[in-house]
């Protein structure tokens, strides 16, 4: 078995961006996606920026972020494609 830890974020992002079925599944599964927010893009390894009084160091990232057009909404996804950390 090969190690997925270095490619899982990129692989998951590409699957979401290229697969109409994956996009439909996400649209149907996530309740806050309205009809006007159906266009989104998946971006791997997104750095967390400072928000008001909260800050994050350089190691804090979202594995995959779904960015919703011009709404300013973002949904973070934790990518777990191996079996070791699921137990």
C-alpha positions in Angstrom: 0.0 0.0 0.0 1.3 3.5 -0.8 1.1 6.5 1.4 -1.7 9.0 0.5 -0.7 11.6 3.1 1.0 13.9 0.5 -1.6 13.7 -2.3 -5.0 13.3 -0.6 -5.8 17.0 -0.5 -4.9 17.5 -4.2 -6.6 14.3 -5.2 -9.8 15.1 -3.4 -9.9 18.7 -4.8 -9.5 17.4 -8.3 -12.2 14.8 -7.8 -14.6 17.5 -6.7 -13.7 20.0 -9.4 -13.8 17.5 -12.3 -16.7 15.2 -11.2 -20.3 16.5 -11.8 -21.5 13.6 -9.6 -19.3 14.7 -6.7 -20.5 18.3 -7.1 -24.2 17.1 -7.1 -23.6 14.9 -4.0 -22.1 17.9 -2.1 -24.8 20.2 -3.3 -27.5 17.8 -2.1 -25.7 16.9 1.2 -24.8 20.3 2.5 -27.8 22.1 3.7 -26.5 25.7 3.6 -25.8 25.6 -0.2 -28.7 27.5 -1.7 -29.7 27.6 -5.4 -27.5 30.7 -5.9 -24.4 29.1 -4.3 -24.2 26.0 -6.5 -21.1 27.2 -8.1 -18.0 26.4 -6.0 -14.4 25.4 -6.4 -12.4 23.0 -4.3 -8.9 24.3 -3.3 -6.3 22.2 -1.5 -4.3 23.2 1.5 -5.8 26.6 2.2 -4.0 28.7 4.8 -6.1 30.1 7.7 -5.8 33.9 8.0 -6.2 36.0 11.0 -9.9 36.7 12.0 -10.5 39.5 14.4 -8.6 38.6 17.5 -7.9 35.0 16.4 -4.7 34.1 14.6 -3.3 30.8 13.3 0.3 29.7 12.8 1.6 28.6 9.4 0.9 24.9 10.0 -2.9 25.4 10.4 -4.6 24.8 7.0 -7.8 23.4 5.7 -7.1 20.2 3.8 -9.7 21.2 1.2 -11.8 24.4 1.1 -15.0 24.7 -0.9 -15.1 28.3 -2.0 -18.5 29.6 -3.0 -18.4 32.2 -5.8 -19.0 35.7 -4.7 -20.8 34.9 -1.4 -17.6 34.8 0.7 -18.6 31.5 2.2 -16.1 28.7 2.6 -16.5 25.1 3.8 -13.5 23.3 5.2 -13.1 19.6 4.5 -10.7 17.3 6.4 -9.4 14.8 3.9 -8.9 11.3 5.2 -8.2 8.8 2.4 -6.2 6.2 4.3 -7.4 3.6 6.8 -4.9 4.2 9.6 -6.3 7.4 11.1 -10.0 6.3 10.7 -9.8 3.8 13.6 
